Amino acid sequence: AMAKPLPQQTLLLELISMSGDIAVPSEDDGTLLFRTLGECKAANWIRLSPFGQGFDKASLTASGRSILKELVAT
């Protein structure tokens, strides 16, 4: 079984899933959001790509989508 996301990681994955790609800060601004983005990227659940002026675009990966399906199923 895959690692189970923490509540804030699940929230981020659900947010991206519902809204599509989102713009997020590209520099560490000390927020929980920034830390959670890093954790989800490290787990390969999201991909971050440059978006412009201080922002990255956060997108779900295939494993990010499947971990969400798994969570909904349980």
All heavy atoms as a GROMACS GRO file, in nm:
protein
  552
    1ALA      N    1   0.084  -0.120   0.000
    1ALA     CA    2   0.000   0.000   0.000
    1ALA      C    3   0.088   0.126   0.000
    1ALA      O    4   0.199   0.124   0.053
    1ALA     CB    5  -0.091   0.000   0.122
    2MET      N    6   0.037   0.230  -0.058
    2MET     CA    7   0.111   0.357  -0.062
    2MET      C    8   0.107   0.424   0.075
    2MET      O    9   0.023   0.393   0.158
    2MET     CB   10   0.044   0.453  -0.162
    2MET     CG   11   0.067   0.420  -0.306
    2MET     SD   12   0.004   0.559  -0.404
    2MET     CE   13  -0.044   0.474  -0.552
    3ALA      N   14   0.198   0.517   0.095
    3ALA     CA   15   0.197   0.596   0.219
    3ALA      C   16   0.065   0.672   0.227
    3ALA      O   17   0.015   0.720   0.126
    3ALA     CB   18   0.313   0.693   0.218
    4LYS      N   19   0.010   0.680   0.346
    4LYS     CA   20  -0.117   0.752   0.365
    4LYS      C   21  -0.086   0.900   0.387
    4LYS      O   22  -0.008   0.934   0.476
    4LYS     CB   23  -0.190   0.693   0.485
    4LYS     CG   24  -0.336   0.728   0.493
    4LYS     CD   25  -0.399   0.650   0.607
    4LYS     CE   26  -0.544   0.674   0.634
    4LYS     NZ   27  -0.608   0.794   0.584
    5PRO      N   28  -0.144   0.988   0.306
    5PRO     CA   29  -0.117   1.131   0.322
    5PRO      C   30  -0.168   1.183   0.456
    5PRO      O   31  -0.268   1.134   0.509
    5PRO     CB   32  -0.196   1.197   0.209
    5PRO     CG   33  -0.239   1.088   0.118
    5PRO     CD   34  -0.237   0.961   0.196
    6LEU      N   35  -0.099   1.281   0.510
    6LEU     CA   36  -0.144   1.352   0.630
    6LEU      C   37  -0.266   1.435   0.595
    6LEU      O   38  -0.289   1.464   0.476
    6LEU     CB   39  -0.031   1.442   0.681
    6LEU     CG   40   0.097   1.371   0.725
    6LEU    CD1   41   0.210   1.472   0.746
    6LEU    CD2   42   0.071   1.292   0.852
    7PRO      N   43  -0.345   1.478   0.695
    7PRO     CA   44  -0.466   1.555   0.666
    7PRO      C   45  -0.441   1.678   0.578
    7PRO      O   46  -0.517   1.703   0.484
    7PRO     CB   47  -0.518   1.595   0.804
    7PRO     CG   48  -0.466   1.488   0.895
    7PRO     CD   49  -0.333   1.448   0.838
    8GLN      N   50  -0.335   1.755   0.606
    8GLN     CA   51  -0.311   1.875   0.526
    8GLN      C   52  -0.266   1.840   0.384
    8GLN      O   53  -0.294   1.912   0.289
    8GLN     CB   54  -0.211   1.970   0.594
    8GLN     CG   55  -0.068   1.919   0.603
    8GLN     CD   56  -0.042   1.835   0.728
    8GLN    OE1   57  -0.134   1.781   0.788
    8GLN    NE2   58   0.084   1.823   0.767
    9GLN      N   59  -0.200   1.724   0.369
    9GLN     CA   60  -0.160   1.680   0.235
    9GLN      C   61  -0.284   1.637   0.156
    9GLN      O   62  -0.299   1.672   0.039
    9GLN     CB   63  -0.061   1.562   0.245
    9GLN     CG   64   0.072   1.602   0.308
    9GLN     CD   65   0.158   1.483   0.344
    9GLN    OE1   66   0.112   1.371   0.359
    9GLN    NE2   67   0.287   1.509   0.361
   10THR      N   68  -0.374   1.565   0.224
   10THR     CA   69  -0.500   1.524   0.161
   10THR      C   70  -0.580   1.646   0.117
   10THR      O   71  -0.632   1.650   0.005
   10THR     CB   72  -0.584   1.440   0.260
   10THR    OG1   73  -0.507   1.327   0.301
   10THR    CG2   74  -0.713   1.392   0.195
   11LEU      N   75  -0.587   1.746   0.204
   11LEU     CA   76  -0.660   1.870   0.172
   11LEU      C   77  -0.603   1.935   0.046
   11LEU      O   78  -0.678   1.975  -0.044
   11LEU     CB   79  -0.653   1.966   0.290
   11LEU     CG   80  -0.722   2.101   0.273
   11LEU    CD1   81  -0.871   2.083   0.254
   11LEU    CD2   82  -0.694   2.190   0.392
   12LEU      N   83  -0.470   1.945   0.039
   12LEU     CA   84  -0.405   2.005  -0.078
   12LEU      C   85  -0.436   1.925  -0.204
   12LEU      O   86  -0.473   1.982  -0.308
   12LEU     CB   87  -0.254   2.015  -0.056
   12LEU     CG   88  -0.174   2.069  -0.174
   12LEU    CD1   89  -0.214   2.212  -0.209
   12LEU    CD2   90  -0.025   2.062  -0.145
   13LEU      N   91  -0.424   1.792  -0.197
   13LEU     CA   92  -0.452   1.708  -0.313
   13LEU      C   93  -0.598   1.723  -0.358
   13LEU      O   94  -0.626   1.734  -0.477
   13LEU     CB   95  -0.422   1.560  -0.282
   13LEU     CG   96  -0.275   1.526  -0.253
   13LEU    CD1   97  -0.262   1.381  -0.209
   13LEU    CD2   98  -0.186   1.555  -0.372
   14GLU      N   99  -0.690   1.727  -0.262
   14GLU     CA  100  -0.832   1.746  -0.295
   14GLU      C  101  -0.856   1.882  -0.360
   14GLU      O  102  -0.932   1.893  -0.456
   14GLU     CB  103  -0.919   1.732  -0.170
   14GLU     CG  104  -0.929   1.588  -0.120
   14GLU     CD  105  -1.002   1.576   0.013
   14GLU    OE1  106  -1.019   1.678   0.084
   14GLU    OE2  107  -1.042   1.464   0.046
   15LEU      N  108  -0.792   1.985  -0.307
   15LEU     CA  109  -0.807   2.119  -0.362
   15LEU      C  110  -0.761   2.124  -0.508
   15LEU      O  111  -0.832   2.177  -0.594
   15LEU     CB  112  -0.726   2.219  -0.277
   15LEU     CG  113  -0.728   2.364  -0.324
   15LEU    CD1  114  -0.867   2.423  -0.309
   15LEU    CD2  115  -0.627   2.446  -0.246
   16ILE      N  116  -0.644   2.068  -0.534
   16ILE     CA  117  -0.592   2.068  -0.672
   16ILE      C  118  -0.684   1.983  -0.762
   16ILE      O  119  -0.713   2.020  -0.875
   16ILE     CB  120  -0.447   2.016  -0.679
   16ILE    CG1  121  -0.354   2.108  -0.598
   16ILE    CG2  122  -0.400   2.009  -0.824
   16ILE    CD1  123  -0.212   2.054  -0.580
   17SER      N  124  -0.730   1.872  -0.708
   17SER     CA  125  -0.819   1.784  -0.783
   17SER      C  126  -0.949   1.855  -0.822
   17SER      O  127  -0.995   1.844  -0.935
   17SER     CB  128  -0.851   1.660  -0.700
   17SER     OG  129  -0.945   1.579  -0.766
   18MET      N  130  -1.006   1.931  -0.729
   18MET     CA  131  -1.134   1.999  -0.754
   18MET      C  132  -1.119   2.122  -0.842
   18MET      O  133  -1.206   2.151  -0.922
   18MET     CB  134  -1.198   2.040  -0.622
   18MET     CG  135  -1.258   1.923  -0.547
   18MET     SD  136  -1.350   1.975  -0.401
   18MET     CE  137  -1.219   2.000  -0.285
   19SER      N  138  -1.009   2.195  -0.825
   19SER     CA  139  -0.998   2.323  -0.896
   19SER      C  140  -0.910   2.317  -1.019
   19SER      O  141  -0.900   2.412  -1.094
   19SER     CB  142  -0.943   2.429  -0.800
   19SER     OG  143  -0.814   2.393  -0.759
   20GLY      N  144  -0.844   2.203  -1.040
   20GLY     CA  145  -0.745   2.197  -1.148
   20GLY      C  146  -0.616   2.257  -1.097
   20GLY      O  147  -0.602   2.285  -0.978
   21ASP      N  148  -0.519   2.278  -1.185
   21ASP     CA  149  -0.390   2.331  -1.143
   21ASP      C  150  -0.408   2.461  -1.065
   21ASP      O  151  -0.498   2.540  -1.096
   21ASP     CB  152  -0.302   2.361  -1.265
   21ASP     CG  153  -0.277   2.236  -1.349
   21ASP    OD1  154  -0.302   2.125  -1.299
   21ASP    OD2  155  -0.231   2.252  -1.463
   22ILE      N  156  -0.326   2.482  -0.962
   22ILE     CA  157  -0.335   2.606  -0.885
   22ILE      C  158  -0.199   2.675  -0.883
   22ILE      O  159  -0.095   2.610  -0.893
   22ILE     CB  160  -0.386   2.583  -0.740
   22ILE    CG1  161  -0.292   2.490  -0.661
   22ILE    CG2  162  -0.528   2.529  -0.741
   22ILE    CD1  163  -0.325   2.480  -0.513
   23ALA      N  164  -0.202   2.807  -0.871
   23ALA     CA  165  -0.078   2.885  -0.856
   23ALA      C  166  -0.041   2.888  -0.709
   23ALA      O  167  -0.125   2.911  -0.623
   23ALA     CB  168  -0.099   3.027  -0.908
   24VAL      N  169   0.087   2.859  -0.682
   24VAL     CA  170   0.136   2.854  -0.544
   24VAL      C  171   0.268   2.929  -0.536
   24VAL      O  172   0.336   2.947  -0.637
   24VAL     CB  173   0.154   2.707  -0.498
   24VAL    CG1  174   0.020   2.635  -0.493
   24VAL    CG2  175   0.252   2.632  -0.588
   25PRO      N  176   0.308   2.975  -0.416
   25PRO     CA  177   0.434   3.049  -0.404
   25PRO      C  178   0.554   2.962  -0.444
   25PRO      O  179   0.557   2.845  -0.411
   25PRO     CB  180   0.442   3.086  -0.256
   25PRO     CG  181   0.327   3.023  -0.187
   25PRO     CD  182   0.238   2.960  -0.288
   26SER      N  183   0.649   3.020  -0.517
   26SER     CA  184   0.766   2.943  -0.557
   26SER      C  185   0.879   2.955  -0.456
   26SER      O  186   0.967   2.871  -0.450
   26SER     CB  187   0.814   2.987  -0.695
   26SER     OG  188   0.838   3.126  -0.697
   27GLU      N  189   0.874   3.059  -0.372
   27GLU     CA  190   0.976   3.078  -0.267
   27GLU      C  191   0.914   3.044  -0.132
   27GLU      O  192   0.797   3.074  -0.108
   27GLU     CB  193   1.023   3.224  -0.263
   27GLU     CG  194   1.098   3.268  -0.389
   27GLU     CD  195   1.233   3.198  -0.404
   27GLU    OE1  196   1.306   3.186  -0.302
   27GLU    OE2  197   1.264   3.154  -0.515
   28ASP      N  198   0.995   2.986  -0.043
   28ASP     CA  199   0.947   2.950   0.090
   28ASP      C  200   0.899   3.074   0.165
   28ASP      O  201   0.978   3.163   0.196
   28ASP     CB  202   1.058   2.881   0.169
   28ASP     CG  203   1.008   2.821   0.300
   28ASP    OD1  204   0.895   2.854   0.342
   28ASP    OD2  205   1.082   2.742   0.359
   29ASP      N  206   0.771   3.082   0.191
   29ASP     CA  207   0.714   3.196   0.263
   29ASP      C  208   0.680   3.158   0.406
   29ASP      O  209   0.608   3.229   0.475
   29ASP     CB  210   0.591   3.250   0.189
   29ASP     CG  211   0.485   3.144   0.164
   29ASP    OD1  212   0.504   3.027   0.205
   29ASP    OD2  213   0.381   3.177   0.105
   30GLY      N  214   0.731   3.043   0.451
   30GLY     CA  215   0.712   3.000   0.589
   30GLY      C  216   0.574   2.946   0.622
   30GLY      O  217   0.544   2.921   0.738
   31THR      N  218   0.490   2.925   0.520
   31THR     CA  219   0.353   2.881   0.546
   31THR      C  220   0.343   2.729   0.548
   31THR      O  221   0.428   2.658   0.492
   31THR     CB  222   0.256   2.934   0.439
   31THR    OG1  223   0.300   2.886   0.311
   31THR    CG2  224   0.250   3.086   0.439
   32LEU      N  225   0.238   2.681   0.610
   32LEU     CA  226   0.206   2.538   0.609
   32LEU      C  227   0.182   2.493   0.465
   32LEU      O  228   0.221   2.383   0.426
   32LEU     CB  229   0.082   2.512   0.696
   32LEU     CG  230   0.031   2.368   0.701
   32LEU    CD1  231   0.138   2.274   0.756
   32LEU    CD2  232  -0.094   2.360   0.786
   33LEU      N  233   0.119   2.578   0.384
   33LEU     CA  234   0.094   2.545   0.244
   33LEU      C  235   0.226   2.514   0.173
   33LEU      O  236   0.238   2.412   0.105
   33LEU     CB  237   0.022   2.658   0.171
   33LEU     CG  238   0.007   2.641   0.020
   33LEU    CD1  239  -0.073   2.515  -0.014
   33LEU    CD2  240  -0.057   2.763  -0.043
   34PHE      N  241   0.326   2.599   0.191
   34PHE     CA  242   0.453   2.579   0.122
   34PHE      C  243   0.518   2.447   0.165
   34PHE      O  244   0.566   2.370   0.083
   34PHE     CB  245   0.550   2.696   0.144
   34PHE     CG  246   0.671   2.687   0.056
   34PHE    CD1  247   0.670   2.739  -0.072
   34PHE    CD2  248   0.785   2.621   0.100
   34PHE    CE1  249   0.780   2.727  -0.156
   34PHE    CE2  250   0.896   2.608   0.018
   34PHE     CZ  251   0.893   2.661  -0.110
   35ARG      N  252   0.516   2.422   0.296
   35ARG     CA  253   0.574   2.298   0.348
   35ARG      C  254   0.501   2.175   0.294
   35ARG      O  255   0.562   2.076   0.255
   35ARG     CB  256   0.574   2.299   0.501
   35ARG     CG  257   0.662   2.188   0.559
   35ARG     CD  258   0.693   2.209   0.706
   35ARG     NE  259   0.577   2.183   0.789
   35ARG     CZ  260   0.528   2.269   0.879
   35ARG    NH1  261   0.584   2.386   0.898
   35ARG    NH2  262   0.424   2.237   0.951
   36THR      N  263   0.369   2.184   0.291
   36THR     CA  264   0.286   2.074   0.243
   36THR      C  265   0.310   2.048   0.094
   36THR      O  266   0.314   1.933   0.049
   36THR     CB  267   0.137   2.101   0.272
   36THR    OG1  268   0.123   2.128   0.411
   36THR    CG2  269   0.049   1.983   0.236
   37LEU      N  270   0.328   2.154   0.017
   37LEU     CA  271   0.360   2.139  -0.126
   37LEU      C  272   0.488   2.059  -0.142
   37LEU      O  273   0.496   1.967  -0.224
   37LEU     CB  274   0.378   2.277  -0.192
   37LEU     CG  275   0.252   2.358  -0.218
   37LEU    CD1  276   0.287   2.503  -0.244
   37LEU    CD2  277   0.174   2.299  -0.335
   38GLY      N  278   0.589   2.093  -0.062
   38GLY     CA  279   0.717   2.023  -0.067
   38GLY      C  280   0.703   1.876  -0.033
   38GLY      O  281   0.764   1.790  -0.099
   39GLU      N  282   0.622   1.846   0.069
   39GLU     CA  283   0.601   1.706   0.109
   39GLU      C  284   0.529   1.627   0.000
   39GLU      O  285   0.566   1.513  -0.030
   39GLU     CB  286   0.517   1.701   0.238
   39GLU     CG  287   0.589   1.760   0.359
   39GLU     CD  288   0.494   1.793   0.475
   39GLU    OE1  289   0.370   1.782   0.460
   39GLU    OE2  290   0.546   1.832   0.582
   40CYS      N  291   0.429   1.688  -0.061
   40CYS     CA  292   0.353   1.620  -0.166
   40CYS      C  293   0.438   1.603  -0.292
   40CYS      O  294   0.427   1.502  -0.361
   40CYS     CB  295   0.226   1.697  -0.198
   40CYS     SG  296   0.100   1.685  -0.068
   41LYS      N  297   0.524   1.699  -0.319
   41LYS     CA  298   0.615   1.688  -0.434
   41LYS      C  299   0.716   1.575  -0.408
   41LYS      O  300   0.742   1.493  -0.495
   41LYS     CB  301   0.688   1.820  -0.456
   41LYS     CG  302   0.780   1.820  -0.577
   41LYS     CD  303   0.848   1.955  -0.592
   41LYS     CE  304   0.916   1.972  -0.726
   41LYS     NZ  305   1.044   1.906  -0.734
   42ALA      N  306   0.770   1.569  -0.287
   42ALA     CA  307   0.865   1.464  -0.250
   42ALA      C  308   0.802   1.325  -0.261
   42ALA      O  309   0.868   1.228  -0.298
   42ALA     CB  310   0.919   1.487  -0.109
   43ALA      N  311   0.673   1.316  -0.231
   43ALA     CA  312   0.600   1.188  -0.240
   43ALA      C  313   0.558   1.158  -0.384
   43ALA      O  314   0.498   1.054  -0.411
   43ALA     CB  315   0.478   1.191  -0.149
   44ASN      N  316   0.586   1.253  -0.475
   44ASN     CA  317   0.548   1.241  -0.616
   44ASN      C  318   0.396   1.242  -0.638
   44ASN      O  319   0.346   1.179  -0.730
   44ASN     CB  320   0.613   1.116  -0.679
   44ASN     CG  321   0.603   1.119  -0.831
   44ASN    OD1  322   0.613   1.226  -0.892
   44ASN    ND2  323   0.582   1.005  -0.893
   45TRP      N  324   0.324   1.313  -0.552
   45TRP     CA  325   0.179   1.326  -0.568
   45TRP      C  326   0.144   1.450  -0.650
   45TRP      O  327   0.035   1.458  -0.706
   45TRP     CB  328   0.110   1.334  -0.433
   45TRP     CG  329   0.125   1.209  -0.351
   45TRP    CD1  330   0.138   1.080  -0.399
   45TRP    CD2  331   0.130   1.198  -0.209
   45TRP    NE1  332   0.149   0.992  -0.294
   45TRP    CE2  333   0.146   1.061  -0.177
   45TRP    CE3  334   0.123   1.291  -0.105
   45TRP    CZ2  335   0.153   1.014  -0.046
   45TRP    CZ3  336   0.131   1.245   0.024
   45TRP    CH2  337   0.146   1.108   0.054
   46ILE      N  338   0.235   1.548  -0.651
   46ILE     CA  339   0.214   1.668  -0.732
   46ILE      C  340   0.342   1.700  -0.809
   46ILE      O  341   0.450   1.653  -0.776
   46ILE     CB  342   0.174   1.793  -0.647
   46ILE    CG1  343   0.288   1.834  -0.554
   46ILE    CG2  344   0.043   1.770  -0.572
   46ILE    CD1  345   0.269   1.971  -0.489
   47ARG      N  346   0.325   1.783  -0.911
   47ARG     CA  347   0.436   1.834  -0.990
   47ARG      C  348   0.427   1.987  -0.979
   47ARG      O  349   0.318   2.043  -0.984
   47ARG     CB  350   0.417   1.787  -1.135
   47ARG     CG  351   0.507   1.844  -1.239
   47ARG     CD  352   0.470   1.792  -1.380
   47ARG     NE  353   0.421   1.654  -1.380
   47ARG     CZ  354   0.293   1.618  -1.398
   47ARG    NH1  355   0.199   1.708  -1.417
   47ARG    NH2  356   0.259   1.491  -1.397
   48LEU      N  357   0.543   2.050  -0.960
   48LEU     CA  358   0.548   2.197  -0.956
   48LEU      C  359   0.624   2.245  -1.078
   48LEU      O  360   0.733   2.196  -1.106
   48LEU     CB  361   0.618   2.244  -0.828
   48LEU     CG  362   0.548   2.214  -0.696
   48LEU    CD1  363   0.637   2.251  -0.578
   48LEU    CD2  364   0.415   2.285  -0.687
   49SER      N  365   0.566   2.338  -1.151
   49SER     CA  366   0.636   2.394  -1.267
   49SER      C  367   0.628   2.547  -1.263
   49SER      O  368   0.529   2.603  -1.216
   49SER     CB  369   0.577   2.340  -1.397
   49SER     OG  370   0.436   2.340  -1.394
   50PRO      N  371   0.733   2.615  -1.311
   50PRO     CA  372   0.736   2.762  -1.307
   50PRO      C  373   0.613   2.821  -1.377
   50PRO      O  374   0.572   2.773  -1.482
   50PRO     CB  375   0.863   2.798  -1.383
   50PRO     CG  376   0.948   2.675  -1.378
   50PRO     CD  377   0.853   2.559  -1.374
   51PHE      N  378   0.557   2.923  -1.315
   51PHE     CA  379   0.432   2.981  -1.365
   51PHE      C  380   0.449   3.130  -1.392
   51PHE      O  381   0.370   3.190  -1.463
   51PHE     CB  382   0.322   2.954  -1.262
   51PHE     CG  383   0.185   2.995  -1.303
   51PHE    CD1  384   0.121   2.932  -1.409
   51PHE    CD2  385   0.118   3.096  -1.236
   51PHE    CE1  386  -0.007   2.969  -1.448
   51PHE    CE2  387  -0.011   3.133  -1.274
   51PHE     CZ  388  -0.073   3.070  -1.379
   52GLY      N  389   0.550   3.190  -1.333
   52GLY     CA  390   0.571   3.334  -1.350
   52GLY      C  391   0.585   3.403  -1.218
   52GLY      O  392   0.547   3.351  -1.115
   53GLN      N  393   0.647   3.521  -1.221
   53GLN     CA  394   0.664   3.613  -1.108
   53GLN      C  395   0.634   3.558  -0.969
   53GLN      O  396   0.534   3.593  -0.909
   53GLN     CB  397   0.579   3.739  -1.134
   53GLN     CG  398   0.642   3.866  -1.080
   53GLN     CD  399   0.785   3.888  -1.134
   53GLN    OE1  400   0.809   3.879  -1.255
   53GLN    NE2  401   0.880   3.915  -1.046
   54GLY      N  402   0.724   3.472  -0.919
   54GLY     CA  403   0.711   3.426  -0.782
   54GLY      C  404   0.612   3.314  -0.758
   54GLY      O  405   0.579   3.282  -0.644
   55PHE      N  406   0.560   3.256  -0.866
   55PHE     CA  407   0.462   3.148  -0.851
   55PHE      C  408   0.500   3.025  -0.931
   55PHE      O  409   0.565   3.034  -1.034
   55PHE     CB  410   0.322   3.194  -0.896
   55PHE     CG  411   0.260   3.292  -0.802
   55PHE    CD1  412   0.271   3.428  -0.825
   55PHE    CD2  413   0.193   3.250  -0.687
   55PHE    CE1  414   0.216   3.521  -0.738
   55PHE    CE2  415   0.138   3.341  -0.599
   55PHE     CZ  416   0.149   3.477  -0.624
   56ASP      N  417   0.460   2.910  -0.879
   56ASP     CA  418   0.469   2.784  -0.951
   56ASP      C  419   0.327   2.735  -0.974
   56ASP      O  420   0.233   2.778  -0.906
   56ASP     CB  421   0.543   2.678  -0.868
   56ASP     CG  422   0.694   2.698  -0.866
   56ASP    OD1  423   0.746   2.772  -0.953
   56ASP    OD2  424   0.759   2.639  -0.779
   57LYS      N  425   0.313   2.645  -1.070
   57LYS     CA  426   0.185   2.581  -1.095
   57LYS      C  427   0.192   2.442  -1.031
   57LYS      O  428   0.286   2.367  -1.057
   57LYS     CB  429   0.161   2.570  -1.246
   57LYS     CG  430   0.030   2.503  -1.281
   57LYS     CD  431   0.009   2.503  -1.431
   57LYS     CE  432   0.098   2.399  -1.497
   57LYS     NZ  433   0.066   2.378  -1.639
   58ALA      N  434   0.096   2.409  -0.947
   58ALA     CA  435   0.088   2.277  -0.883
   58ALA      C  436  -0.015   2.193  -0.957
   58ALA      O  437  -0.128   2.236  -0.975
   58ALA     CB  438   0.050   2.291  -0.736
   59SER      N  439   0.027   2.075  -1.001
   59SER     CA  440  -0.062   1.982  -1.073
   59SER      C  441  -0.052   1.844  -1.009
   59SER      O  442   0.054   1.806  -0.960
   59SER     CB  443  -0.020   1.967  -1.220
   59SER     OG  444   0.033   2.085  -1.271
   60LEU      N  445  -0.162   1.771  -1.012
   60LEU     CA  446  -0.160   1.633  -0.962
   60LEU      C  447  -0.085   1.543  -1.058
   60LEU      O  448  -0.095   1.559  -1.179
   60LEU     CB  449  -0.303   1.578  -0.948
   60LEU     CG  450  -0.387   1.623  -0.830
   60LEU    CD1  451  -0.523   1.555  -0.835
   60LEU    CD2  452  -0.318   1.593  -0.698
   61THR      N  453  -0.011   1.447  -1.005
   61THR     CA  454   0.050   1.342  -1.086
   61THR      C  455  -0.046   1.224  -1.089
   61THR      O  456  -0.146   1.222  -1.016
   61THR     CB  457   0.184   1.297  -1.025
   61THR    OG1  458   0.157   1.241  -0.897
   61THR    CG2  459   0.284   1.410  -1.013
   62ALA      N  460  -0.013   1.124  -1.169
   62ALA     CA  461  -0.095   1.002  -1.173
   62ALA      C  462  -0.102   0.937  -1.034
   62ALA      O  463  -0.208   0.893  -0.990
   62ALA     CB  464  -0.038   0.904  -1.275
   63SER      N  465   0.011   0.935  -0.962
   63SER     CA  466   0.007   0.873  -0.828
   63SER      C  467  -0.070   0.960  -0.729
   63SER      O  468  -0.132   0.908  -0.637
   63SER     CB  469   0.146   0.835  -0.776
   63SER     OG  470   0.237   0.938  -0.793
   64GLY      N  471  -0.070   1.091  -0.749
   64GLY     CA  472  -0.152   1.180  -0.667
   64GLY      C  473  -0.300   1.151  -0.686
   64GLY      O  474  -0.378   1.146  -0.590
   65ARG      N  475  -0.338   1.130  -0.812
   65ARG     CA  476  -0.479   1.096  -0.842
   65ARG      C  477  -0.516   0.960  -0.783
   65ARG      O  478  -0.624   0.945  -0.725
   65ARG     CB  479  -0.504   1.096  -0.993
   65ARG     CG  480  -0.542   1.232  -1.046
   65ARG     CD  481  -0.587   1.226  -1.191
   65ARG     NE  482  -0.475   1.203  -1.281
   65ARG     CZ  483  -0.393   1.298  -1.324
   65ARG    NH1  484  -0.410   1.423  -1.283
   65ARG    NH2  485  -0.293   1.270  -1.404
   66SER      N  486  -0.426   0.862  -0.794
   66SER     CA  487  -0.462   0.729  -0.742
   66SER      C  488  -0.466   0.726  -0.589
   66SER      O  489  -0.548   0.654  -0.533
   66SER     CB  490  -0.372   0.620  -0.800
   66SER     OG  491  -0.240   0.642  -0.765
   67ILE      N  492  -0.382   0.806  -0.524
   67ILE     CA  493  -0.388   0.809  -0.376
   67ILE      C  494  -0.521   0.871  -0.331
   67ILE      O  495  -0.581   0.826  -0.233
   67ILE     CB  496  -0.266   0.879  -0.312
   67ILE    CG1  497  -0.250   0.837  -0.166
   67ILE    CG2  498  -0.275   1.029  -0.316
   67ILE    CD1  499  -0.131   0.755  -0.141
   68LEU      N  500  -0.570   0.970  -0.404
   68LEU     CA  501  -0.700   1.030  -0.371
   68LEU      C  502  -0.812   0.927  -0.390
   68LEU      O  503  -0.901   0.917  -0.306
   68LEU     CB  504  -0.729   1.151  -0.460
   68LEU     CG  505  -0.677   1.285  -0.411
   68LEU    CD1  506  -0.712   1.395  -0.511
   68LEU    CD2  507  -0.729   1.321  -0.274
   69LYS      N  508  -0.808   0.852  -0.499
   69LYS     CA  509  -0.910   0.747  -0.523
   69LYS      C  510  -0.908   0.646  -0.409
   69LYS      O  511  -1.013   0.602  -0.363
   69LYS     CB  512  -0.881   0.675  -0.654
   69LYS     CG  513  -0.937   0.746  -0.775
   69LYS     CD  514  -0.942   0.652  -0.896
   69LYS     CE  515  -0.959   0.728  -1.024
   69LYS     NZ  516  -0.830   0.758  -1.091
   70GLU      N  517  -0.787   0.608  -0.366
   70GLU     CA  518  -0.771   0.513  -0.257
   70GLU      C  519  -0.835   0.566  -0.127
   70GLU      O  520  -0.899   0.492  -0.054
   70GLU     CB  521  -0.622   0.489  -0.233
   70GLU     CG  522  -0.582   0.345  -0.217
   70GLU     CD  523  -0.430   0.330  -0.207
   70GLU    OE1  524  -0.378   0.343  -0.096
   70GLU    OE2  525  -0.367   0.307  -0.312
   71LEU      N  526  -0.814   0.695  -0.100
   71LEU     CA  527  -0.866   0.757   0.023
   71LEU      C  528  -1.018   0.760   0.020
   71LEU      O  529  -1.084   0.736   0.121
   71LEU     CB  530  -0.814   0.899   0.038
   71LEU     CG  531  -0.666   0.912   0.073
   71LEU    CD1  532  -0.623   1.056   0.062
   71LEU    CD2  533  -0.637   0.859   0.212
   72VAL      N  534  -1.075   0.791  -0.096
   72VAL     CA  535  -1.221   0.797  -0.111
   72VAL      C  536  -1.282   0.658  -0.093
   72VAL      O  537  -1.388   0.644  -0.034
   72VAL     CB  538  -1.259   0.857  -0.249
   72VAL    CG1  539  -1.406   0.846  -0.274
   72VAL    CG2  540  -1.216   1.004  -0.254
   73ALA      N  541  -1.211   0.557  -0.140
   73ALA     CA  542  -1.261   0.420  -0.135
   73ALA      C  543  -1.263   0.362   0.007
   73ALA      O  544  -1.338   0.270   0.036
   73ALA     CB  545  -1.178   0.330  -0.226
   74THR      N  546  -1.179   0.417   0.097
   74THR     CA  547  -1.171   0.360   0.232
   74THR      C  548  -1.269   0.425   0.328
   74THR      O  549  -1.307   0.538   0.312
   74THR     CB  550  -1.028   0.372   0.292
   74THR    OG1  551  -0.989   0.509   0.286
   74THR    CG2  552  -0.930   0.285   0.217
   0.00000   0.00000   0.00000
